[in-house]
Amino acid sequence: MWRKSGKRAQVAVTPRAFDLLCLSAAFVLAVNARHLPWWLGIALAFVLGIRWWQRRHHPARVPQAIKLPLLLLLTLAIIAYYGNLFGRAPGTALGIGLLVLKLLETETPRDVRVGVGFACFTLMTALLFDQGMVSTLVVALGLVPALATLRALEPAQPTTGMARSLLSPLALLAAALPLALLAFVLVPRLSSPLWGAPSRDQARTGLSDRMSPGAFTELLTDDHPAMRVTFDGEPPPPDQRYFRAFVMARYDGVSWSYGDVANAPPVALEVEQAINYRINLLPTHRRVLPTLDVPIEAPADAAMRRDRVVIATRPVDDALSYSLSSATRYRLEPRLDRHHQRWLQLPADFNPRTLALGQSWRERDGSDDAAIVRAALALFHDGGFRYTLAPAPLGRDAMDDFLFATHEGYCEHYASAFTVLMRAAGIPARVVTGYQGGYWNGLGHYLLVRNSDAHAWSEVWLAGRGWVRVDPTAAVRPERVSLGAAAAAGDQLDWYRRDWLQQFRNRWDIVNRWWDQGVVAFDTLRQRGLLTPFGIRDTDTRTLGLLLAIGSSLFIAIGLAWALQRRQPRDPLREAWRTLQRKLARQRVVRRIGEGPQHYLSRAARALPTQRRQLTELMRQYLELRYASDKPAPESVHAFRRAVQDFRAMNVVK
């Protein structure tokens, strides 16, 4: 089909090619859907569906009066939501939106090729958000409809079903795997990520230096791994698996926040028992490094702040491994310094009932701080409190509402309320956030800590003992400490606690760990270590480029040889023709170079006059079978083969 465009006629795109291009765009949209605002994903899917329906049922060019306003609306919507067009998230949203709008002007094979190239580019943006094994495989499968679209543009393509048209691209991807593996090993590693622009969603990853009751909900339902920990020897028991991140002192009545004391060395730590371990921390885009409570020294490229909080020199934008030692039995800051008043500060005119309760305990128990701590834990244990991930909202006096009205919440609520009660009673107290628990993977011999293991607890200062960890959540729900976050949620996560699902998730993490270590974390050092056994010690760009060129040439040569040597489809007519040539060659009637079958058999008939009639008939049959039709009848081909077999060449007349 041809369409006129101005003075020039152009080939129209076939329905199959356009359908495959729409499938490619839909795949890109689906893969990146979780990285787009929900309203933008729905709008783009609607535009894509309408365009596919319009071209199939009412093929016509989309007017500029529709395309230009849509382009302007897309740009303004992204700027309004993200604040700009630059960065990982807004750039991805803009690229996918432009891909969908490109379909509105796709009418020629050139438009389709441009759309395929753009679809492949936007497909790869999914790897900017997640480089896990499953995500990588899904992105690779997204190339199948794109390759099928290009194949549909080839002339004289047979009409096949949609599923059948995707098989050939799958074979092409499989054939490209060796070359992709070679490129992975030999392409020089970048010293920094390709996409370094900051994005707004990075701040949602990992723990924050601020905590408000109810703010952990998103993190506690995030099942992605946060870190993996290996120990020198046996792992600590569950009640000692507290990983410190932030120690929070400031409380404004709504939120707790971390603030470092400037130019202050770490507080004193008297170690009674220690353990050595190594943490493989996944990207958090923050500088804090979780450590088993309490760290003795900071690892390399990090510093220890006053309250034994470990801060890295730069944000953890890539997976980071660090080794250190921590005290599991200790005395932390046995004597308070001049800054101890910050552990007693409370905002005025907030939570009057909570403050009155704490003061009443002080009046009742006098100087017995331990008795006041026990009174608060007894309140949580016996006061009708409930652990839930969906607590009722709190008002301005949040702690009053929680302690005297709602009686439900999770670790943030209990740690915050307990700390306020302690300060109201005159006991130095603070909130600590981090992770607690984790799953000990016996197959991989490491502790898997997920984002859902995020936790908040309290520390109180007791004379003669220093800072003592107190977990008020354990008074309400002991399973939170002994069995983990999923067990504490009870019936709210019943599906999550099923044994077969737990086993699958935790065994699957071994595969993810291998992928992270062997693929995602494949850096210059690992590249050098992989090539050293082969005698390649210099891994500069020139050497790697030369090796890549040699390896690519070798693979191309192997592929070319295979293509040239692969067996052609069996052709019975060609086989019979070659048999006839061999019989005539025995009588010295050899086919000359470039000689056609009609001229050759005519010359053979003159050389063998006694078989002229037989050769003339064979020539007629062969010419008719070979050139009169594209697919000769099998019966006629069989008859010709039979006639060739019966032919017996006689002596040549000279």
N, C-alpha and C positions, 0 to 999 in steps of 0.2 A: 504494500500500500504506500502511495506517495501523497504528500501534502505540499502545497505551495506556500512558501514563506517569502513574500516580496517577489523578487525576480528569480528566486532559486527554489527548486523543488528539493524536498528533503524526505528521507525515508521515515515513516511513522513508526513509533515503538509498538511492538507486538503486545497484546494483552498479557502474555506469559512473562515477558521481560518486566513490564510495569508491576505485575503482581509480585514478582520476586523482589523488586526494589522496595515495594511497600512492606514486604515481609522483613527485609533487612532493616528498614527504618523502625518497624515495630519491635524487632529484637533489640535494637539499640535503646529504644525507649524503655523497654521492659527491664533490661539489665541495669540501667541508670535510674530507674523509677524511685528507689529509696533515697537517692541523693538529690532529688528534685523536690520543690514544694508540691504538695499534693494537688493543689489547684492547677499548677502548670502542667503536671503529668496528665491530668484529666483533659485539660484543654487541648494539649498536643495530640493525645489519642483521638479526641473528637475530630480535630482537623484532618488527621491522617485517615480516619475511617470515612469521612465525608468525601475526601478527594478520591479515595479508591472507588467508592460507590459512584461518584459522578463520572469518572472516566470510563467505568465499565458500562454504565447504562446511558449516559448522555455525554459522549466524548466531545469536548470543546475546550478551547483555551480559557484559562481563568483570567478575567480582566485585571488590569493593573489597579483598578479602583478597589479591588479586594486585596490584592497581594501587598501593596504598599501600606495600607492601614494596619494590616496584620503584622508586618515587619516592625512598624513604629510601636505598636502595642506591645509586642514581645520585648523590645528594647526597654521601653519605659517600665514594664512590669518587673524586669530583672533588676533594673536600677532601684526601683522603689523597694524591692524586697531585700536585696543584698547591699545596697548603698553605692555600688559601682559595678563595672563590667569586668574587673580584673581580679584574678585569683582563681583558685581551683574550682570552687562551687559555682560562682557566677559564670566563669568561662565555660564550664561543662553545660550549664543550663542554656546559655546562648548558643553553643554549638549544636546541641540537640534540637533546639527550636528552629535554627536555620536549616537543619537537615529536613525537618518536616515541611517547612515552607518551600524548600527546593522542589518538593514533589508537585507543588502548584504550577510550576513552569516546566515540568519535565514532559517533553513532547518528541524529542529526537534521540537517537542512540548516543549522541555526544552528551546530552543532558543526563542520560542514564549512567554513562561512565563517570561523569563528574559526581553524581549522587552516590555511586558505589564507593569512590575514593573518599568522599566526605563521611560516608557511613562507617567505613573502616577506621577513620581517624577518631570519630566520636565514640566508637565502640571501645577503643583503647582507653578512653578517659575513665572507664570504670576501674582500671587498675591504679589510678591515682588515689582511690579511696580504699581499696581492698586488694591486696596482692596474695591472698590465700589461694590454696590449691584449687578449691572448688570454683572460686571466682575466675581464676586464670583459665580453667577448662571451659567455663561458660563463655568467656570472651572468645576463646579459640573456636568454639562451635558457632559463634556469631559470624565467623568468616564464611561459613557454608552457604547461606543464602546470598551473600555478596558475590561469591565465586559463581554460584548458579546463575545469578543475574547476568554476569559477563558472558557466560556460556550461552545463555538464551539469545544474546545479540549476534552470535555467529550465524552465517547464512546456512540455509538448508538444514536446520535443526529438526529432527523428527519430533512429532507431537507425542509427549509422554505425560504421565501424571505428575503432580507436584512432588510427591514423595520420591519418585524415580529420578526426577531432575536434580535431587539433592545428593544422590549417591556418588556421582562423579566428583563433585567438590570434596566429599569426604575422603575419597581415594587420593586426591591431590594433597590434602592436608597431611594424610599419613605419609605420603612420599616426601613431604617437606620436613618431617620431624628430624631426620639425621642432620640436615643442614641447619635447622634451628638449634639443635644441641651443640653443633660446632660453633655457631655464632655466640651462644650463651657462654661457652668456655673461653673463647678467644677475643671477644669484643672487650676493649679496655673498660674497666670499671670507672664510673664517675665518682669524684670525691664528694659530691653533694647531690641531693635529689634534683631530678630534672625540673620538678615543679616546686619551687621554693616559696611562692607567694603565700602569705597567711590567709586563712579562711575563717569565717565566723564559727563554723561548726567544730573547729579544733578544740575550743574551750570546753566542749561538752565531754571530752574524753578524759577518763581518769578522775582522781580526787581533786577537789577544789580547796583553796586556802580559806574559804568561807563555808559555814555550815548553818543551815536553818532547819528546824524541825519540819520534815516533809520534803526536803530537797534531795534526799538520796533515792527517791522512788525510781527514777529512770535508771540509776546505776544498779540498784538492787535487782532489777529485772533484766539486766544485760548479762547474757550468758557467755560473752566472749572472754577468752583468757586474758588476764591482766599480767601475770608473771608465772614463771616456773622456777622452782627452787630445788637445788640438789644440796645434800648435806654430806659432810665428812663423817660417816657413821650413820647411826640410826636417827631418824627424824624425831623432833620433840613431840611430846604428847599433844593432843588437840587443845588442852587448856593453856598451852604455852605458845600456840601458833598465833601470836599477835604481831602484826607488822606495822610499825609506827610510820606515819607519814607527817602529819601536821600536829603540833601542840598549840592549842588555841587558848588565849588568855582574855582577849577583849570580848565583851558581851554588851550589846546595845539594846537589849530587850527583845530583839527579833533574831539576830544572827550572832554566831561566834566567828571570830576571825583570827588568823595567825599574824603575828607581828614579831619580827626578830629584834632582839636587844642589840643595838649597834656596838660593835667592837668588844663584845663580851665573849670570853672563851667558854667552851663547854663546861657544864657544871660537873662537880666531882662524881665519880662512879666507883664504888667499891665492888669488885667482881668476886663472887663466890663460886660461880659455875659458868662456863662459857661454851659456845659451840661455833664451829666454822661452817660456812655454807657459801653457796654461789647463787645469785639471782639472775635470771634472764628476763629482763623487763621489756614488755612490748611497748610500742610508742604511746606516750601520754601527752606529748606536746607541753609538758611542764618540767620544771627543774627538780622537783622533790623526788628523792629516791627512797622507796619503802625499804625498811630494814627490820629484821627481827628484833623485838623489844628486849633489851636496849642495846644499841650499837656501841662498840668499844672505840673504834676508829673509823674514819671516813675512808671509802675506797679512792682509787686514783681518779683525778679530774673531778673531785667533789670536795666539799668542805662541810664540817660539822658545826652547826649553830649552837647557841647557848643551851637550848633545851634538848640537845641530842637529836636534832632534826638534821638530816643529811640533804644538802642541796648541791646539785650538779652545776658545773660551770656553764652549761648551755642546756636548752630544752631537749628533752628526749624525743626527738622526731623520728628516730629509727630504733630498732631493737637494740638494747644495751645489756651487756653482761658485766657484772661486777662481783668481786669476792670480798668478804669481810667477816668479822667475828662479832658476836653479840653475847651479852650476859643474860642468862636465863634465871639465875639467882643473883641478887645484887642489892646494894643500898645506893639509891640515887639521890644526890644532894642531901646528905645527912643534916647539914646546917643551911638554913635559908640565908640568902644575902640581902642586900639593901633593896632589892627589887621585889621583895615578897608581897608588897601591898597590891601589886597588880593581880595576884591570885585571889584577892578578896573583893575586888571592885564589882559593884552591881549598879545598874542605872537607876536613877531615882524615878519614883512614880510608876513603876512597872511591877506587876505581880505581887500586890500587897498581901494576899493570903498565903502565898508561898513563902514570902519573907517572914511572916508571922509564925508559920509552922517551924521554920528553921530556928528562929530565935527561941521558941518555946522549948525545943529540944535542948538548947544550950542552958536555959534556965533550969531545966529538969535534971540534966546529967552533969552539969558543972563542967569541969575540965576534962572529962572522959571523952575524948574525941572518938575513940573506937566505938563507944556505946552509941554515939550519934550516927556513925556510919551504919551500925547494925539496925538502928531505928529506921533509917531511910530504906535500907534493903528489905526490912520487914514490911514497910508500907507497900512497896512494889509487889512483894510476894503475896501478901494477904489482903491487899486493898481492892481486889476485883479488877486489876489491870489485865489488859489483853494485848497480845502481840499480833499486829496486823500490818500488811503492806498498803492497806487502803484506809488510813485513819480519817476521822472526821476533821474538818478544817478548824483551825484555831483563830481566836480573835487577837485584839491588841495585847491583852495580858495572856500570852500564849501558855505560860507555865501554870497559871491559875486555872485556865480552861482544861488543860491536860490533867492536872492532879485532882481537880475537884468536880469535873464535869464529864469529859469524854472517856477518860480512863483507857484509851487505846492508842497505839502507835508502835513504832519500831525503835531501833537502836538510837537514832538521833534524838527522839523524844525523851527516852529514859536517861541517856547520858546528859542531856541538857538540863532536865529537871533535877537530877541528882546533884549536878555541879552547882546549880543555883541554890539548892537547899543547903549544901555544905558551906557555901560562902555566906549564906544568911546566918548560919550557926557559927561563923567565925573560923571555919576550917579552910586553909588554902586549898583550892581545888581548880582543876582545869579539864578541858575536853581534849581528847586525843582521837584523831581520825586515822584510818588506815584500812587494813584488811585483817580478817580473823578466820582461821580454819583452813579450808582447802581440801583437796582430795589427793591422798597418797596413791600415786600410780605405781603399782608394784612391777608392772612390765617395764616401764621406763625408768624406775627408781628416781622419781622426782615428785615434788609436791606441786600440784596444779592449783593455782589461785585464780579465780575468775572475778570479773567485775562485780558479780552478784555477791561476792564475799566481802564487799566493802562494809566497814563497821565503824562505830563510834563508841568509845568508852570513856571513863573518867580516871583521873589520878588525884589522890588527896595526899597532903603532906602530914605525916604523923611523926611526932617527936621520937627520936631514937631509931626510926625506920626510914625516914626520908619519904620520897614519893612512892606511893603504893598504888598499884593498878586495882581499880574496882570496876567491875562490869555490871551495872545495874540491870542490863537486859537479861543476864543470866538468872537473876532473881525471879523474873517473870517467865522466861522461856529458857530453861537450861539447855534444851536441845540446840539452841543457837551456837553454843560453844562446843558441846560434845559431838554433835552430828552435822553442823553446818547450817548455812542460811536456808537451804531448801527445806530441811527438816523443820526449822523454826516456823516457816510459813504455814505449816499444817495443811489443811484442806485447800487453801488458796492455790497451792502448787502441787496438787495430788498427782497430776499427770507427770510432773517433773521428777517425782520421787520414785517412779516405777523402776524396778531393778533392771529390767532389760534396757530401758532408755538410759539409765545411769551408766551401765556397763558400756553401751555403744558410744555414748558421748565421751567417756573418759578414755576408751581405747582409741577412738578416732583422734583424740588429741595427740597421740603418739605420732600419727601420720602428719598432723599439722606441725608438730614440733620438728619433725624431719624436714618438712618443706621450708619452714622458717629458717632453719639452720643451714640447709643445703642449697636453697634457691634464693630466698629473699635476702638472706645475710651473706650471699656470695660476694665478697669484696675483693680488693686488690691482694690482700694477704692470703686469702683462701685460693685465689686464682694462681698466685705464685706457688703455693704449696701443692696444688694439683698438677702443675706443669713441671715441677722440679724433678720428680722421678723419671721423667722422659728426657732429662738432660737439658731442659730449658730453664736457665737460672735468671736470664735477663728478660723481664716482662714489660719492657717499655712499649710505647705505642707503635714504633716502627717494627719491632720484632713480632708483636701480636698481629699487626696488619699483614705482614708477610706470611705468617702462618695461616691466617684466615684466607688470604688469597690462594695459597697453595691448596688448602683443604677444600675451598669452594670449587676450584678448578677440577680437583679430583672427583668430587661428587658430580659435577656437571658432566665430566667425561664418562663416569659410570652410567649416569642416566642416559646419555646419548647412545652409548654402546647398547644398553638394554633396549632403547627404542628402536635401534637399527636391527638388532638381532631377534627381537620378539617375533614369534610366529604369526604370520598373516592368517586370516580366516581361511579355512579349507575351501578350495574352489575346484570341484570335480571337473569342470570344463577345461580349466587351465592344465590340470594334471593329464587329462586325455590328450590335449594338444601337445604337451611335452613328450608324451609316449610316442605319438605319431612322428615327431621330429627325430627321436632317437632311432626309430625303425628306418626312416629314410636316410639318416646319417650313416647307417651301416652299409648302405648301397651308394655311399659317396655323394648323396644329395644333401649337402649341408646348408642350413639356412645362413644367409649372409647377414652382416650387420646392417640394421636398418631396413631389412627386407620385410614387406608386409606379408600376411598369410595368403592373400589371393595370388600375388606374384610368385610366392614360394611354391605353392601347390601347383600352379600352372607350369612352372619350370620342372617340377617333379613329374607331372603327367607327360611332358615331352621326353624326359629321361627314361620313363618307364611306360612305353607305349602300350604294353599288354595290360596295364592297370589304369589306363587313362580314365575309363568310365568310373572306376571305383574311387580314384582320387578326385575326380570332378564332383562326385556326389559328397564326398567328405568335405570338400571345400565349401560347397553350397550349405551343408548343414552347419559347419562351424561359423561361417559368416552370419548366417541367420540367427544362430543361438547367441553369438557374442555381440552383434551390433544391431539386431532388429528389435530387441527388447531389453529392458533393464533387468528383469527377473525371468529367465527362460523357465519353461515348465520342467520339473524334475524328470518327468518321463522322457522328454526329448533329449535331455542331457544324458540320461542313462542309455538311450538308444545310440547316441553318438559314441559313447565310451565303448559300447559293445561292438560297434562297427570298427573302431580303431583296434580293439583287441583281435578282431578276426582278420584284420588286414595283414597280408604277408607280402613284403617287398620282394620283387624279382630282380634279376641281373640288369645292370644299367647298359643301355645301348650307347656306344661311344661314337 
